[in-house]
Amino acid sequence: MRKLSDTLARLRRLPGGLPQSVPASTRLHPFNHGLPNPGQLKAWIYVPQSASPGAPLVVVLHGCTQNVVGYDQSSGWSRLADLHGFVLLYPEQQRSNNPNLCFNWFSVDDVTRGKGEARSIREMVAAVQAQHGTDPRRVFVTGLSAGGAMAAAMLATYPDVFAGGAVVAGLPFGVARSVPQAFDRMRGHGQPHPRALSDLVRSASSHTGGWPILSVWHGSADQTVDQSNSFALVEQWRALHGASEVPGETDLVHGYPHRVWRDRNGRDVIEEYSITGLSHGAPLDTRGSCHGEQAAPFMIDAGISSTRHIARFWGIVPDQADDRCPAARMSQSEMTASSPQPTEPAPWSGHAGVQKTIEDALRNAGLMK
């Protein structure tokens, strides 16, 4: 039987291949840290002039078929860092590890503390702290899709390292141990019981302290990663924080449902955004964000900046009542008349096309039903 790696390599040689937009320039710089790298990941860094000793550090993990340069240009993370003085670390997947450039969130060897890609990212964090003097108490991780699932894995395996995280269109930690299981969980099938979900995190390390806070984002029309994964993520971490089943706050942010759970001390520990009508991707505000967000495959203009709201939840940007640029602010009637419509990716530019091709090949190879 043909190996999965061979199958995916053959897919990459199809006419048109697996597309990847590679911008000509970037604000990021290669980061050669010299520490162990068992996951064989690349690393990029951005240190804005506004950063001072003790600045926060944000780790950003791209999604499948993406690269760090394109992800940064679309998400606006480095321009937001200019405004608020935090440092960015961008681990990057290589085709030799995964032909589709996905972080291997479903591989036990890559999401176990001290092993594989998880350890590589941990070593990168340590190197940035040593070389640039970032605050070890303010380290955060975010990611989209497979990068979101890997962000959840980093929070679970290194809860002593990260103060908080954000998962965008991703999955809970530990729910898949193979490619077929990964596809099942992406469809929303076979999720463990909520108690078992939190036990997966507890067993990932010997941690006995407090747990990282978590921001969860998911589109209601996501047909690549079912929205039930958003609910499972909330349940996985709600139990760890001892938060009530009932959210402490429910409201609308730019017209989208937003829920917040608090711990016994009244601290906001989990938030969830459900982006109505959004397909698979990161929600952006290309007209209203002051840090220049740009639509691209999986980076979708929805009239709300997940980048800025995630940073706000972590406490590394100001908690403003009106977070949009002055030029983009509209009256309530204008906002209603021009309510945001998520931009769908073009054919073969979204993960759905890639996923279907991969699934067809896996079925033909007898690797899944």
DRENVOKOL-547257 format. One record per residue (C-alpha): residue number from 1; residue in one letter; x, y, z. Coordinates in steps of 0.5 Angstrom, whole numbers, always signed. Example, Ala and Ser with C-alpha at 12.3 -4.5 7.8 and 13.67 -1.06 7.14 Angstrom:
<pts>
pt nr 1&rest a&px +25&py -9&pz +16
pt nr 2&rest s&px +27&py -2&pz +14
</pts>
This chain:
<pts>
pt nr 1&rest m&px +0&py +0&pz +0
pt nr 2&rest r&px +3&py +7&pz -2
pt nr 3&rest k&px +5&py +11&pz +4
pt nr 4&rest l&px +1&py +17&pz +6
pt nr 5&rest s&px +7&py +22&pz +5
pt nr 6&rest d&px +8&py +19&pz -2
pt nr 7&rest t&px +1&py +20&pz -4
pt nr 8&rest l&px +1&py +27&pz -1
pt nr 9&rest a&px +7&py +28&pz -5
pt nr 10&rest r&px +4&py +26&pz -12
pt nr 11&rest l&px -2&py +31&pz -10
pt nr 12&rest r&px +3&py +36&pz -10
pt nr 13&rest r&px +5&py +34&pz -17
pt nr 14&rest l&px -2&py +35&pz -20
pt nr 15&rest p&px -3&py +41&pz -25
pt nr 16&rest g&px -3&py +47&pz -21
pt nr 17&rest g&px +0&py +43&pz -15
pt nr 18&rest l&px -2&py +45&pz -8
pt nr 19&rest p&px -2&py +53&pz -8
pt nr 20&rest q&px +2&py +58&pz -4
pt nr 21&rest s&px +2&py +65&pz -5
pt nr 22&rest v&px +9&py +67&pz -3
pt nr 23&rest p&px +10&py +75&pz -3
pt nr 24&rest a&px +16&py +78&pz -5
pt nr 25&rest s&px +18&py +82&pz +1
pt nr 26&rest t&px +17&py +81&pz +9
pt nr 27&rest r&px +18&py +85&pz +15
pt nr 28&rest l&px +20&py +78&pz +18
pt nr 29&rest h&px +27&py +76&pz +19
pt nr 30&rest p&px +30&py +69&pz +19
pt nr 31&rest f&px +31&py +67&pz +27
pt nr 32&rest n&px +37&py +62&pz +27
pt nr 33&rest h&px +37&py +60&pz +35
pt nr 34&rest g&px +42&py +55&pz +35
pt nr 35&rest l&px +38&py +50&pz +40
pt nr 36&rest p&px +35&py +43&pz +39
pt nr 37&rest n&px +30&py +43&pz +33
pt nr 38&rest p&px +27&py +36&pz +33
pt nr 39&rest g&px +21&py +38&pz +29
pt nr 40&rest q&px +26&py +41&pz +24
pt nr 41&rest l&px +22&py +47&pz +24
pt nr 42&rest k&px +24&py +54&pz +21
pt nr 43&rest a&px +23&py +60&pz +25
pt nr 44&rest w&px +22&py +68&pz +23
pt nr 45&rest i&px +22&py +74&pz +28
pt nr 46&rest y&px +20&py +81&pz +28
pt nr 47&rest v&px +22&py +86&pz +34
pt nr 48&rest p&px +19&py +92&pz +33
pt nr 49&rest q&px +23&py +99&pz +35
pt nr 50&rest s&px +17&py +100&pz +40
pt nr 51&rest a&px +19&py +94&pz +44
pt nr 52&rest s&px +23&py +95&pz +50
pt nr 53&rest p&px +26&py +90&pz +55
pt nr 54&rest g&px +20&py +86&pz +58
pt nr 55&rest a&px +16&py +86&pz +52
pt nr 56&rest p&px +11&py +81&pz +51
pt nr 57&rest l&px +12&py +75&pz +46
pt nr 58&rest v&px +7&py +72&pz +41
pt nr 59&rest v&px +8&py +66&pz +38
pt nr 60&rest v&px +4&py +65&pz +31
pt nr 61&rest l&px +2&py +59&pz +28
pt nr 62&rest h&px +0&py +59&pz +20
pt nr 63&rest g&px -5&py +54&pz +17
pt nr 64&rest c&px -4&py +49&pz +12
pt nr 65&rest t&px -2&py +51&pz +5
pt nr 66&rest q&px +0&py +58&pz +8
pt nr 67&rest n&px +7&py +61&pz +10
pt nr 68&rest v&px +9&py +66&pz +15
pt nr 69&rest v&px +10&py +72&pz +10
pt nr 70&rest g&px +3&py +71&pz +7
pt nr 71&rest y&px +0&py +70&pz +14
pt nr 72&rest d&px +3&py +76&pz +17
pt nr 73&rest q&px +2&py +81&pz +11
pt nr 74&rest s&px -6&py +79&pz +12
pt nr 75&rest s&px -7&py +78&pz +19
pt nr 76&rest g&px -3&py +85&pz +21
pt nr 77&rest w&px +0&py +82&pz +27
pt nr 78&rest s&px +7&py +85&pz +26
pt nr 79&rest r&px +4&py +92&pz +24
pt nr 80&rest l&px +0&py +91&pz +31
pt nr 81&rest a&px +6&py +90&pz +34
pt nr 82&rest d&px +9&py +96&pz +32
pt nr 83&rest l&px +3&py +100&pz +35
pt nr 84&rest h&px +4&py +96&pz +42
pt nr 85&rest g&px +11&py +94&pz +43
pt nr 86&rest f&px +11&py +86&pz +43
pt nr 87&rest v&px +15&py +81&pz +40
pt nr 88&rest l&px +13&py +76&pz +35
pt nr 89&rest l&px +16&py +69&pz +33
pt nr 90&rest y&px +13&py +65&pz +27
pt nr 91&rest p&px +15&py +58&pz +27
pt nr 92&rest e&px +14&py +55&pz +20
pt nr 93&rest q&px +13&py +48&pz +17
pt nr 94&rest q&px +17&py +45&pz +12
pt nr 95&rest r&px +15&py +41&pz +6
pt nr 96&rest s&px +19&py +35&pz +9
pt nr 97&rest n&px +15&py +35&pz +15
pt nr 98&rest n&px +8&py +35&pz +12
pt nr 99&rest p&px +7&py +36&pz +4
pt nr 100&rest n&px +1&py +40&pz +5
pt nr 101&rest l&px +5&py +45&pz +10
pt nr 102&rest c&px +1&py +43&pz +16
pt nr 103&rest f&px +3&py +43&pz +23
pt nr 104&rest n&px +3&py +36&pz +25
pt nr 105&rest w&px -2&py +37&pz +31
pt nr 106&rest f&px -5&py +29&pz +30
pt nr 107&rest s&px +2&py +26&pz +31
pt nr 108&rest v&px +3&py +24&pz +38
pt nr 109&rest d&px +11&py +25&pz +37
pt nr 110&rest d&px +10&py +32&pz +35
pt nr 111&rest v&px +5&py +34&pz +41
pt nr 112&rest t&px +8&py +31&pz +47
pt nr 113&rest r&px +12&py +35&pz +51
pt nr 114&rest g&px +20&py +35&pz +50
pt nr 115&rest k&px +19&py +32&pz +43
pt nr 116&rest g&px +18&py +34&pz +36
pt nr 117&rest e&px +15&py +40&pz +33
pt nr 118&rest a&px +12&py +42&pz +40
pt nr 119&rest r&px +19&py +42&pz +43
pt nr 120&rest s&px +22&py +46&pz +37
pt nr 121&rest i&px +17&py +51&pz +39
pt nr 122&rest r&px +19&py +51&pz +46
pt nr 123&rest e&px +26&py +52&pz +44
pt nr 124&rest m&px +25&py +58&pz +40
pt nr 125&rest v&px +21&py +61&pz +45
pt nr 126&rest a&px +27&py +60&pz +50
pt nr 127&rest a&px +32&py +63&pz +45
pt nr 128&rest v&px +28&py +69&pz +44
pt nr 129&rest q&px +27&py +70&pz +51
pt nr 130&rest a&px +35&py +70&pz +52
pt nr 131&rest q&px +36&py +74&pz +46
pt nr 132&rest h&px +31&py +79&pz +47
pt nr 133&rest g&px +29&py +80&pz +54
pt nr 134&rest t&px +22&py +78&pz +53
pt nr 135&rest d&px +17&py +77&pz +59
pt nr 136&rest p&px +17&py +70&pz +61
pt nr 137&rest r&px +10&py +71&pz +64
pt nr 138&rest r&px +7&py +74&pz +58
pt nr 139&rest v&px +8&py +69&pz +53
pt nr 140&rest f&px +2&py +68&pz +48
pt nr 141&rest v&px +1&py +63&pz +42
pt nr 142&rest t&px -5&py +63&pz +37
pt nr 143&rest g&px -6&py +59&pz +30
pt nr 144&rest l&px -11&py +58&pz +25
pt nr 145&rest s&px -14&py +51&pz +23
pt nr 146&rest a&px -8&py +46&pz +24
pt nr 147&rest g&px -4&py +52&pz +27
pt nr 148&rest g&px -10&py +53&pz +32
pt nr 149&rest a&px -10&py +46&pz +33
pt nr 150&rest m&px -2&py +46&pz +35
pt nr 151&rest a&px -3&py +52&pz +39
pt nr 152&rest a&px -8&py +48&pz +43
pt nr 153&rest a&px -3&py +43&pz +44
pt nr 154&rest m&px +3&py +48&pz +46
pt nr 155&rest l&px -2&py +51&pz +51
pt nr 156&rest a&px -3&py +43&pz +54
pt nr 157&rest t&px +4&py +41&pz +53
pt nr 158&rest y&px +7&py +47&pz +56
pt nr 159&rest p&px +2&py +51&pz +61
pt nr 160&rest d&px +8&py +53&pz +65
pt nr 161&rest v&px +10&py +57&pz +59
pt nr 162&rest f&px +4&py +60&pz +56
pt nr 163&rest a&px +0&py +66&pz +59
pt nr 164&rest g&px -6&py +65&pz +54
pt nr 165&rest g&px -7&py +63&pz +47
pt nr 166&rest a&px -12&py +63&pz +41
pt nr 167&rest v&px -15&py +58&pz +37
pt nr 168&rest v&px -18&py +60&pz +30
pt nr 169&rest a&px -22&py +55&pz +26
pt nr 170&rest g&px -18&py +50&pz +30
pt nr 171&rest l&px -19&py +43&pz +34
pt nr 172&rest p&px -18&py +41&pz +42
pt nr 173&rest f&px -12&py +38&pz +44
pt nr 174&rest g&px -11&py +30&pz +44
pt nr 175&rest v&px -17&py +29&pz +40
pt nr 176&rest a&px -13&py +25&pz +34
pt nr 177&rest r&px -8&py +21&pz +34
pt nr 178&rest s&px -8&py +19&pz +26
pt nr 179&rest v&px -10&py +22&pz +19
pt nr 180&rest p&px -16&py +18&pz +19
pt nr 181&rest q&px -18&py +21&pz +26
pt nr 182&rest a&px -16&py +28&pz +24
pt nr 183&rest f&px -21&py +28&pz +19
pt nr 184&rest d&px -27&py +25&pz +23
pt nr 185&rest r&px -25&py +30&pz +28
pt nr 186&rest m&px -25&py +36&pz +23
pt nr 187&rest r&px -32&py +33&pz +21
pt nr 188&rest g&px -34&py +34&pz +28
pt nr 189&rest h&px -35&py +26&pz +29
pt nr 190&rest g&px -32&py +22&pz +35
pt nr 191&rest q&px -31&py +28&pz +40
pt nr 192&rest p&px -29&py +25&pz +47
pt nr 193&rest h&px -34&py +27&pz +53
pt nr 194&rest p&px -32&py +34&pz +56
pt nr 195&rest r&px -29&py +30&pz +62
pt nr 196&rest a&px -24&py +26&pz +58
pt nr 197&rest l&px -23&py +33&pz +54
pt nr 198&rest s&px -20&py +36&pz +60
pt nr 199&rest d&px -16&py +30&pz +62
pt nr 200&rest l&px -12&py +30&pz +56
pt nr 201&rest v&px -10&py +37&pz +58
pt nr 202&rest r&px -8&py +35&pz +65
pt nr 203&rest s&px -4&py +28&pz +63
pt nr 204&rest a&px +0&py +32&pz +58
pt nr 205&rest s&px +5&py +35&pz +63
pt nr 206&rest s&px +6&py +35&pz +71
pt nr 207&rest h&px +3&py +42&pz +71
pt nr 208&rest t&px +0&py +44&pz +78
pt nr 209&rest g&px -1&py +51&pz +77
pt nr 210&rest g&px -6&py +56&pz +74
pt nr 211&rest w&px -8&py +55&pz +67
pt nr 212&rest p&px -7&py +59&pz +60
pt nr 213&rest i&px -13&py +64&pz +58
pt nr 214&rest l&px -16&py +62&pz +52
pt nr 215&rest s&px -20&py +66&pz +46
pt nr 216&rest v&px -23&py +61&pz +41
pt nr 217&rest w&px -26&py +64&pz +34
pt nr 218&rest h&px -30&py +60&pz +29
pt nr 219&rest g&px -34&py +61&pz +23
pt nr 220&rest s&px -41&py +58&pz +23
pt nr 221&rest a&px -41&py +56&pz +16
pt nr 222&rest d&px -34&py +53&pz +17
pt nr 223&rest q&px -35&py +46&pz +12
pt nr 224&rest t&px -27&py +44&pz +13
pt nr 225&rest v&px -27&py +44&pz +21
pt nr 226&rest d&px -34&py +43&pz +24
pt nr 227&rest q&px -36&py +49&pz +29
pt nr 228&rest s&px -37&py +43&pz +34
pt nr 229&rest n&px -30&py +43&pz +35
pt nr 230&rest s&px -30&py +50&pz +38
pt nr 231&rest f&px -35&py +48&pz +43
pt nr 232&rest a&px -31&py +42&pz +45
pt nr 233&rest l&px -25&py +47&pz +46
pt nr 234&rest v&px -29&py +51&pz +51
pt nr 235&rest e&px -31&py +45&pz +55
pt nr 236&rest q&px -24&py +42&pz +55
pt nr 237&rest w&px -21&py +49&pz +58
pt nr 238&rest r&px -27&py +51&pz +62
pt nr 239&rest a&px -27&py +45&pz +66
pt nr 240&rest l&px -19&py +46&pz +68
pt nr 241&rest h&px -21&py +53&pz +70
pt nr 242&rest g&px -27&py +51&pz +74
pt nr 243&rest a&px -31&py +56&pz +70
pt nr 244&rest s&px -39&py +55&pz +70
pt nr 245&rest e&px -42&py +52&pz +65
pt nr 246&rest v&px -46&py +58&pz +64
pt nr 247&rest p&px -42&py +64&pz +61
pt nr 248&rest g&px -41&py +70&pz +65
pt nr 249&rest e&px -43&py +75&pz +59
pt nr 250&rest t&px -46&py +74&pz +53
pt nr 251&rest d&px -46&py +80&pz +48
pt nr 252&rest l&px -45&py +82&pz +41
pt nr 253&rest v&px -39&py +85&pz +38
pt nr 254&rest h&px -39&py +88&pz +31
pt nr 255&rest g&px -46&py +84&pz +30
pt nr 256&rest y&px -43&py +77&pz +32
pt nr 257&rest p&px -44&py +73&pz +38
pt nr 258&rest h&px -39&py +73&pz +44
pt nr 259&rest r&px -39&py +69&pz +50
pt nr 260&rest v&px -34&py +70&pz +56
pt nr 261&rest w&px -33&py +65&pz +62
pt nr 262&rest r&px -30&py +67&pz +68
pt nr 263&rest d&px -26&py +63&pz +74
pt nr 264&rest r&px -28&py +63&pz +81
pt nr 265&rest n&px -25&py +70&pz +82
pt nr 266&rest g&px -28&py +73&pz +77
pt nr 267&rest r&px -23&py +73&pz +72
pt nr 268&rest d&px -24&py +73&pz +64
pt nr 269&rest v&px -21&py +66&pz +63
pt nr 270&rest i&px -25&py +64&pz +56
pt nr 271&rest e&px -28&py +67&pz +51
pt nr 272&rest e&px -31&py +65&pz +44
pt nr 273&rest y&px -33&py +68&pz +38
pt nr 274&rest s&px -38&py +65&pz +33
pt nr 275&rest i&px -37&py +69&pz +26
pt nr 276&rest t&px -44&py +68&pz +23
pt nr 277&rest g&px -44&py +66&pz +16
pt nr 278&rest l&px -36&py +65&pz +16
pt nr 279&rest s&px -33&py +59&pz +12
pt nr 280&rest h&px -26&py +57&pz +14
pt nr 281&rest g&px -21&py +62&pz +16
pt nr 282&rest a&px -19&py +68&pz +20
pt nr 283&rest p&px -24&py +73&pz +21
pt nr 284&rest l&px -21&py +80&pz +19
pt nr 285&rest d&px -23&py +87&pz +18
pt nr 286&rest t&px -19&py +90&pz +12
pt nr 287&rest r&px -23&py +97&pz +12
pt nr 288&rest g&px -23&py +98&pz +20
pt nr 289&rest s&px -17&py +96&pz +23
pt nr 290&rest c&px -11&py +101&pz +24
pt nr 291&rest h&px -6&py +95&pz +23
pt nr 292&rest g&px -7&py +94&pz +15
pt nr 293&rest e&px -11&py +87&pz +15
pt nr 294&rest q&px -11&py +84&pz +8
pt nr 295&rest a&px -16&py +79&pz +5
pt nr 296&rest a&px -13&py +72&pz +2
pt nr 297&rest p&px -14&py +65&pz +2
pt nr 298&rest f&px -17&py +63&pz +9
pt nr 299&rest m&px -16&py +70&pz +11
pt nr 300&rest i&px -23&py +73&pz +10
pt nr 301&rest d&px -26&py +80&pz +11
pt nr 302&rest a&px -31&py +79&pz +16
pt nr 303&rest g&px -32&py +86&pz +19
pt nr 304&rest i&px -28&py +84&pz +25
pt nr 305&rest s&px -21&py +84&pz +27
pt nr 306&rest s&px -19&py +77&pz +30
pt nr 307&rest t&px -12&py +79&pz +31
pt nr 308&rest r&px -14&py +86&pz +35
pt nr 309&rest h&px -19&py +82&pz +39
pt nr 310&rest i&px -15&py +77&pz +41
pt nr 311&rest a&px -9&py +81&pz +43
pt nr 312&rest r&px -14&py +85&pz +47
pt nr 313&rest f&px -16&py +79&pz +51
pt nr 314&rest w&px -9&py +77&pz +53
pt nr 315&rest g&px -8&py +84&pz +55
pt nr 316&rest i&px -3&py +87&pz +51
pt nr 317&rest v&px -7&py +92&pz +47
pt nr 318&rest p&px -12&py +97&pz +50
pt nr 319&rest d&px -19&py +95&pz +52
pt nr 320&rest q&px -22&py +100&pz +48
pt nr 321&rest a&px -30&py +101&pz +47
pt nr 322&rest d&px -29&py +103&pz +40
pt nr 323&rest d&px -23&py +99&pz +37
pt nr 324&rest r&px -24&py +101&pz +29
pt nr 325&rest c&px -20&py +106&pz +26
pt nr 326&rest p&px -23&py +113&pz +26
pt nr 327&rest a&px -24&py +114&pz +19
pt nr 328&rest a&px -28&py +107&pz +19
pt nr 329&rest r&px -33&py +109&pz +24
pt nr 330&rest m&px -40&py +109&pz +22
pt nr 331&rest s&px -46&py +111&pz +25
pt nr 332&rest q&px -51&py +105&pz +27
pt nr 333&rest s&px -55&py +106&pz +21
pt nr 334&rest e&px -49&py +106&pz +16
pt nr 335&rest m&px -47&py +99&pz +20
pt nr 336&rest t&px -53&py +96&pz +19
pt nr 337&rest a&px -54&py +98&pz +12
pt nr 338&rest s&px -47&py +95&pz +10
pt nr 339&rest s&px -47&py +89&pz +15
pt nr 340&rest p&px -40&py +85&pz +13
pt nr 341&rest q&px -41&py +79&pz +8
pt nr 342&rest p&px -35&py +74&pz +9
pt nr 343&rest t&px -31&py +74&pz +3
pt nr 344&rest e&px -31&py +66&pz +0
pt nr 345&rest p&px -24&py +64&pz -2
pt nr 346&rest a&px -23&py +63&pz -10
pt nr 347&rest p&px -24&py +55&pz -12
pt nr 348&rest w&px -18&py +51&pz -11
pt nr 349&rest s&px -15&py +57&pz -6
pt nr 350&rest g&px -19&py +55&pz +0
pt nr 351&rest h&px -17&py +49&pz +4
pt nr 352&rest a&px -24&py +45&pz +2
pt nr 353&rest g&px -21&py +44&pz -5
pt nr 354&rest v&px -15&py +41&pz -2
pt nr 355&rest q&px -18&py +37&pz +3
pt nr 356&rest k&px -23&py +34&pz -2
pt nr 357&rest t&px -17&py +32&pz -6
pt nr 358&rest i&px -13&py +29&pz -1
pt nr 359&rest e&px -19&py +25&pz +2
pt nr 360&rest d&px -20&py +22&pz -5
pt nr 361&rest a&px -13&py +20&pz -5
pt nr 362&rest l&px -13&py +17&pz +1
pt nr 363&rest r&px -20&py +13&pz +0
pt nr 364&rest n&px -16&py +11&pz -7
pt nr 365&rest a&px -10&py +8&pz -3
pt nr 366&rest g&px -15&py +5&pz +2
pt nr 367&rest l&px -13&py +9&pz +8
pt nr 368&rest m&px -20&py +12&pz +10
pt nr 369&rest k&px -27&py +10&pz +8
</pts>
